[in-house]
Amino acid sequence: MYKMPGAGVDVAGGGVGTLAATGADVGWWLILGALLVVLGIAAVIAARRRNRRLARAED
């Protein structure tokens, strides 16, 4: 496992600095995941509105 230079005390196979660096990376993935969920919900709502509008136009 790669250890960052000056990464402090070892904790469970990694250093404190290493855990902080990977924690920041995980935060970006969580933000990206939340953004994808929001965009997915918006796409579903838009598709339902479109389908309702098309169904009313056929009647």
Sequence and secondary structure as in RCSB ss.txt:
>XXXX:A:sequence
MYKMPGAGVDVAGGGVGTLAATGADVGWWLILGALLVVLGIAAVIAARRRNRRLARAED
>XXXX:A:secstr
    TT  SEETTEEHHHHHHHHHHHHHHHHHHHHHHHHHHHHHHHHHHHHHHHHHHH 
